[in-house]
Amino acid sequence: MSLKAHGGGLITGIAGIPNKFTVFTSGKSVTGLTVAFEGPSKPEINFHNNKDGSVDVAYTPKTGGDYKIHVKYENKEIIGSPFSCRITGDHKTHKQYVDKIKVSGPNLATGSVNKTNEVHVDCKDAGITGGINFAMEGPSQPKVNFINNKDLSITVQFETAVAGDYRLHLKFQDLDLPGSPYSITIN
């Protein structure tokens, strides 16, 4: 594929502001061009056809973290795609989004030993889709499973072998989610 992309926004960027790069289309129609992101948030993306064989791409990620930028033309990755990009963000920006996350579920306060217990993490209002960390303190080490529900929510499943009092820590980067850590009694 003869299309190429250049610009600092393919390598690094800052959360909460527009970051940019340019795709050179080698005279091809721009209608086949797509850009997609894998990472902690789904950035807002804007395209500007320069009408000179190039397209400026501006994207605004909500949070910092490691991203992969997929630049495709007619569903085929262009040269260098996917690009690895590190987005930085300040504590204040991250806190604004983390405060919008809702944690709920049948096992947020109590659970059962040797059974699958669930906690639901709703990130719809925050727009964060990854980067949630889990840790649990207690009498035994739990088995843990994360399910991406593909609707900006995550189901955290955990199973413990020993009854007792546990503390569930849920974080985005270094910030506790609202209410974390949670005290959970496993019977």
C-alpha positions as CSV (number, residue, x, y, z in Angstrom):
1,M,0.0,0.0,0.0
2,S,1.6,3.3,-1.0
3,L,-0.2,5.5,1.5
4,K,1.9,6.8,4.4
5,A,1.2,8.7,7.6
6,H,3.5,11.2,9.3
7,G,3.3,13.4,12.4
8,G,4.0,13.6,16.1
9,G,0.4,12.5,16.9
10,L,1.3,9.0,15.7
11,I,4.0,8.6,18.4
12,T,2.9,10.8,21.4
13,G,0.1,13.1,22.5
14,I,-1.7,14.8,25.4
15,A,-5.1,13.8,26.8
16,G,-7.8,16.4,26.6
17,I,-6.5,18.3,23.6
18,P,-6.4,17.7,19.8
19,N,-3.3,15.7,18.6
20,K,-2.6,15.6,14.9
21,F,-1.0,13.6,12.1
22,T,-1.2,13.6,8.3
23,V,-2.0,10.8,5.9
24,F,-0.6,11.2,2.4
25,T,-3.0,9.5,0.0
26,S,-0.8,9.4,-3.1
27,G,-3.6,10.8,-5.2
28,K,-6.2,8.2,-4.2
29,S,-9.7,9.1,-3.1
30,V,-9.9,9.9,0.6
31,T,-13.3,8.1,1.0
32,G,-11.5,4.7,1.7
33,L,-9.5,6.1,4.6
34,T,-10.4,5.0,8.2
35,V,-8.7,5.6,11.5
36,A,-9.4,3.5,14.7
37,F,-7.9,3.4,18.2
38,E,-7.2,0.7,20.7
39,G,-6.5,2.1,24.2
40,P,-7.9,3.4,27.5
41,S,-10.5,5.7,25.7
42,K,-12.1,6.2,22.4
43,P,-10.9,9.5,21.0
44,E,-13.1,11.9,19.1
45,I,-11.6,11.9,15.5
46,N,-11.9,14.7,12.9
47,F,-10.6,14.6,9.3
48,H,-9.7,17.5,7.1
49,N,-9.2,16.9,3.4
50,N,-6.4,19.3,2.3
51,K,-7.3,18.6,-1.4
52,D,-3.6,18.2,-2.1
53,G,-3.3,14.5,-1.7
54,S,-3.2,14.6,2.1
55,V,-5.7,14.4,5.0
56,D,-5.1,15.9,8.4
57,V,-6.3,13.7,11.2
58,A,-7.0,15.4,14.6
59,Y,-8.0,13.2,17.6
60,T,-8.7,14.1,21.2
61,P,-8.2,11.2,23.7
62,K,-9.9,11.5,27.1
63,T,-7.2,9.9,29.1
64,G,-3.5,9.1,29.0
65,G,-2.0,5.6,28.3
66,D,-0.7,3.4,25.6
67,Y,-2.7,3.4,22.3
68,K,-2.5,1.7,19.0
69,I,-3.6,3.8,16.0
70,H,-4.9,1.8,13.1
71,V,-4.8,3.7,9.8
72,K,-6.5,1.8,7.0
73,Y,-7.3,2.4,3.3
74,E,-10.1,0.2,1.9
75,N,-9.8,-2.0,5.0
76,K,-6.0,-2.6,4.6
77,E,-3.4,-1.3,7.0
78,I,-1.2,1.4,5.5
79,I,2.6,1.3,5.9
80,G,3.6,1.4,9.6
81,S,0.0,0.7,10.9
82,P,-0.8,0.1,13.6
83,F,1.2,2.9,15.2
84,S,2.1,2.7,18.9
85,C,1.3,6.0,20.6
86,R,1.9,7.1,24.2
87,I,-0.7,9.7,25.4
88,T,0.1,11.6,28.6
89,G,-2.5,13.2,30.8
90,D,-2.5,15.0,34.1
91,H,-4.0,13.8,37.3
92,K,-6.8,16.4,37.2
93,T,-7.9,15.4,33.8
94,H,-7.9,11.7,34.7
95,K,-9.8,12.4,38.0
96,Q,-12.6,14.1,36.0
97,Y,-13.2,11.0,34.0
98,V,-12.7,8.5,36.9
99,D,-15.3,10.3,39.0
100,K,-17.9,9.5,36.3
101,I,-17.4,5.7,36.6
102,K,-20.1,3.7,38.4
103,V,-19.4,0.5,40.2
104,S,-22.3,-1.8,41.2
105,G,-23.3,-5.4,41.3
106,P,-24.6,-8.2,43.4
107,N,-21.3,-8.9,45.1
108,L,-20.0,-5.4,45.9
109,A,-20.6,-6.0,49.7
110,T,-21.1,-9.8,50.1
111,G,-20.3,-12.9,48.1
112,S,-20.1,-16.7,48.3
113,V,-17.1,-18.9,48.6
114,N,-16.2,-21.2,45.6
115,K,-18.8,-19.4,43.4
116,T,-18.4,-16.8,40.7
117,N,-19.0,-13.4,42.2
118,E,-19.5,-10.3,40.0
119,V,-19.0,-6.6,40.1
120,H,-20.1,-4.3,37.3
121,V,-17.9,-1.3,36.2
122,D,-19.9,1.2,34.1
123,C,-17.6,3.5,32.1
124,K,-20.3,4.9,29.7
125,D,-20.3,8.4,31.2
126,A,-16.5,8.5,31.4
127,G,-15.7,7.1,28.0
128,I,-12.8,5.0,29.4
129,T,-12.6,1.6,27.8
130,G,-9.5,0.1,29.3
131,G,-6.9,0.5,31.9
132,I,-9.0,-0.6,34.9
133,N,-6.8,-2.4,37.5
134,F,-8.0,-4.9,40.0
135,A,-6.5,-6.1,43.3
136,M,-8.0,-8.0,46.2
137,E,-6.8,-8.5,49.7
138,G,-8.0,-11.2,52.0
139,P,-7.6,-14.7,53.4
140,S,-7.0,-16.2,50.0
141,Q,-6.0,-15.2,46.5
142,P,-9.0,-15.0,44.2
143,K,-9.3,-16.3,40.6
144,V,-10.2,-13.2,38.5
145,N,-11.8,-12.8,35.1
146,F,-12.5,-9.6,33.2
147,I,-15.3,-9.5,30.6
148,N,-15.4,-6.5,28.2
149,N,-19.2,-6.1,27.6
150,K,-18.5,-4.1,24.4
151,D,-20.8,-1.3,25.7
152,L,-18.2,0.7,27.7
153,S,-18.7,-1.5,30.7
154,I,-16.7,-4.3,32.3
155,T,-17.8,-7.3,34.4
156,V,-15.2,-8.3,37.0
157,Q,-15.7,-11.9,38.1
158,F,-13.9,-13.3,41.1
159,E,-13.9,-16.6,43.0
160,T,-12.4,-17.2,46.4
161,A,-11.6,-20.5,48.1
162,V,-11.7,-19.2,51.7
163,A,-14.5,-17.3,53.5
164,G,-13.7,-14.1,55.2
165,D,-13.4,-10.3,54.9
166,Y,-11.8,-9.0,51.7
167,R,-11.0,-5.6,50.3
168,L,-11.5,-5.1,46.5
169,H,-9.4,-2.3,45.0
170,L,-10.5,-1.0,41.6
171,K,-8.3,1.7,40.0
172,F,-7.8,3.5,36.7
173,Q,-4.1,4.1,36.5
174,D,-3.2,5.4,40.0
175,L,-6.7,6.7,40.9
176,D,-9.3,4.7,42.9
177,L,-12.7,4.3,41.3
178,P,-15.5,6.0,43.3
179,G,-15.9,4.0,46.6
180,S,-12.8,1.9,46.2
181,P,-11.5,0.0,48.1
182,Y,-14.7,-2.0,48.7
183,S,-15.2,-4.2,51.8
184,I,-16.7,-7.5,50.8
185,T,-17.6,-10.4,53.1
186,I,-17.4,-13.8,51.5
187,N,-19.5,-16.4,53.3
